[in-house]
Amino acid sequence: MLVFAASDKGGTGRSVTSANLAYQRALAGDHVAYVDFDFGSPTAAAVFDVPGAMRGTEENGLHSYLEGMVAEPARIDVWRQTEHPQLRARPNQAGRLVLLPGDAGGGEFATGEDALERCVDLLLRLNGEFDVIVVDLSAGRSYAVDMALAATAHPRMRYVPFRWLVFHRWTRQHVIAAAGLVHKDHGIIRGGVERGHDEEALQGAIRLVRAAVPDPDSPLWAQGSPAQAAWMQACDETLRRLAAEHRIGDSVVLGTVPLEPILQWREQLITEEDVLATQIANKETLEALEELARRLTDDDCWGRP
């Protein structure tokens, strides 16, 4: 299954949350590939603590592959090559976790038919090899989003299942921006239809993820004044109405990730050790990521029998 991770703005938590979902699916036993199509900022290796590719790889990156400069893109075995101490101790039941990095110094680029064919070839091979392929796309209505829509509409991809996650923070600007990416001109649905997708099927393959959401009832905010608590509750209710009005309300939300202090300082994977041993991360955050990873492959959460 292909999972495309998109957002209309940067700073939504798209990449760090997607990496955590890939990690959780691998822990559950799936073989997982993480494809860094964030062409302007290929930094997924930093979240996985893989040295030497923090800003992309110097050799055989995804840019080079799509442009026909190399026959195969580089692969990084995260379990073997990470410097993260918990990830190096790979659980026995865990599946493979492989990162395909972008090129260091790469940027957004227009893709022609040759690049599209190479993209389709890659996605088909990965789909035959892995259970879940997470494709992290550049923010906004980018060339990467266009390529993903064109590739999944390609006749050779007809029987490959795919899903879209659209990430946004819990603010007015981010709600409006995410709705635009899904529903407005040049957004995912209209852009997909232009490339041959069935509108209803594509709409059913899209779910929203709300990231860095403050919980007014959390102990994190317990020291606030009653006036602050009331204001936060009112904001939350206003945002729920706004999201519903823009057709990205609760019925199409796959999950919510609470505001996590350590992720404001460092984009990283959240492990059980972070919650239980060092206690630097909140249990609610780990539980939210685990549940989101479960729903990712649960057909009932996507309105499918």
Residue pairs with C-beta under 8 A, 6 or more apart in sequence:
1 127
1 131
1 132
1 133
1 161
1 162
1 163
1 297
2 123
2 127
2 133
2 135
2 152
2 160
2 161
2 162
2 163
3 18
3 21
3 132
3 133
3 134
3 135
3 162
3 163
3 164
3 165
3 296
4 135
4 137
4 145
4 148
4 162
4 163
4 164
4 165
5 14
5 15
5 17
5 18
5 134
5 135
5 136
5 137
5 165
5 167
6 14
6 137
6 139
6 145
6 164
6 165
6 166
6 167
6 181
6 188
7 14
7 139
7 140
7 166
7 167
7 168
7 178
7 181
8 139
8 140
8 141
8 166
8 168
8 174
8 177
8 178
8 180
8 181
9 139
9 140
9 168
9 169
9 173
9 174
9 177
10 41
10 139
11 169
12 139
12 167
12 168
12 169
12 174
12 211
13 167
13 169
13 211
13 212
13 257
13 263
14 136
14 139
14 167
14 211
15 38
15 43
15 44
15 47
15 136
15 267
16 47
16 263
16 267
16 268
17 167
17 209
17 211
17 257
17 289
17 292
18 34
18 134
18 136
18 165
18 167
19 34
19 44
19 47
19 48
19 134
19 136
19 269
20 269
20 270
20 289
20 293
21 134
21 289
21 292
21 293
21 296
22 32
22 34
22 97
22 132
22 134
23 32
23 48
23 87
23 97
23 269
24 289
24 290
24 292
24 293
25 32
25 95
25 131
25 132
25 293
25 296
25 297
26 32
26 94
26 95
26 96
26 97
27 91
27 93
27 94
28 95
28 293
28 294
29 93
29 94
29 95
30 95
30 130
30 131
30 132
30 297
31 95
31 96
31 129
31 130
31 131
31 132
32 95
32 96
32 97
32 98
32 130
32 131
32 132
32 133
32 134
33 98
33 99
33 100
33 126
33 129
33 130
33 132
33 133
33 134
34 44
34 48
34 78
34 97
34 98
34 99
34 100
34 134
34 136
35 62
35 100
35 122
35 126
35 133
35 134
35 135
35 136
36 42
36 43
36 44
36 45
36 56
36 62
36 99
36 100
36 101
36 102
36 136
37 62
37 102
37 135
37 136
37 137
37 138
37 144
37 147
37 148
38 44
38 102
38 136
38 137
38 138
38 139
38 144
39 62
39 63
39 102
39 106
39 107
39 108
39 109
39 138
39 142
39 143
39 144
40 106
40 107
40 108
40 138
40 142
41 138
42 55
42 56
42 61
42 62
42 101
42 102
42 103
42 104
42 106
43 54
43 55
43 56
44 99
44 101
44 136
45 52
45 53
45 54
45 56
45 57
45 76
45 99
45 101
46 54
46 55
46 267
47 267
47 268
47 269
48 76
48 78
48 82
48 84
48 87
48 99
48 269
49 82
49 83
49 84
49 87
49 268
49 269
50 76
50 78
50 81
50 82
50 83
50 99
51 81
51 83
52 58
53 76
53 99
53 101
53 104
55 104
55 105
56 101
56 102
56 103
56 104
56 105
56 106
57 74
57 76
57 101
57 102
57 103
57 104
58 103
58 104
59 74
60 70
60 72
60 73
60 74
61 73
61 74
61 101
61 102
61 103
61 104
61 106
62 73
62 100
62 101
62 102
62 103
62 106
63 102
63 103
63 106
63 109
64 70
64 73
64 103
65 71
65 72
65 73
65 118
65 122
66 111
66 115
66 118
66 119
67 109
67 115
68 114
68 115
68 118
73 100
73 122
74 100
74 101
75 98
75 99
75 100
76 98
76 99
76 100
76 101
77 96
77 97
77 98
78 87
78 97
78 98
78 99
79 87
79 88
79 90
79 94
79 96
79 97
82 88
84 268
84 269
86 269
86 271
86 273
87 269
87 271
95 131
96 130
98 130
108 138
108 142
108 143
108 144
109 143
110 143
111 119
111 143
111 146
111 147
111 150
115 147
116 147
116 150
116 151
116 154
119 147
119 151
120 151
120 154
120 156
120 157
123 133
123 135
123 151
123 157
123 160
124 156
124 157
124 160
126 133
127 133
127 160
132 296
132 297
135 148
137 144
137 145
137 148
138 144
138 145
140 181
141 181
141 186
141 187
141 191
145 188
145 191
146 191
149 188
149 191
149 192
149 195
149 197
150 195
151 157
152 160
152 162
152 192
152 197
153 192
153 195
153 196
153 197
162 205
163 205
163 206
163 207
163 296
163 302
164 188
164 205
164 206
164 207
165 207
165 208
165 209
165 254
165 296
166 178
166 181
166 182
166 188
166 206
166 207
166 208
166 209
166 248
167 178
167 208
167 209
167 211
168 174
168 175
168 177
168 178
168 208
168 209
168 210
168 211
169 210
169 211
169 212
169 213
170 210
170 211
170 212
170 213
170 214
170 236
170 239
171 239
172 239
172 242
175 239
175 242
175 243
175 246
175 248
176 242
176 246
178 208
178 248
179 243
179 246
179 247
179 248
180 187
181 187
181 188
182 188
182 189
182 206
182 208
182 247
182 248
183 189
183 190
183 246
183 247
184 190
188 202
188 206
189 199
189 202
189 203
189 206
192 199
192 202
193 199
193 202
204 302
204 303
204 304
205 302
206 252
207 252
207 253
207 254
207 301
207 302
208 248
208 252
208 253
208 254
209 253
209 254
209 255
209 256
209 257
209 292
210 253
210 255
210 256
210 257
211 256
211 257
212 257
212 258
212 259
212 260
212 263
212 264
213 256
213 257
213 258
213 259
214 220
214 221
214 232
214 258
214 259
215 221
215 258
215 259
215 284
216 229
216 232
216 233
216 236
218 258
218 284
220 259
220 261
220 282
221 228
221 229
221 232
224 232
240 249
240 250
243 249
243 250
244 250
254 292
254 295
254 296
254 301
255 288
255 291
255 292
255 295
256 288
257 285
257 288
257 289
257 292
258 282
258 284
258 285
258 288
260 270
260 281
260 282
260 285
261 282
262 268
262 270
262 274
262 280
262 281
263 270
263 285
270 281
270 285
270 286
270 289
271 286
272 286
274 280
274 281
274 286
275 281
275 282
275 283
275 285
275 286
295 301
299 305
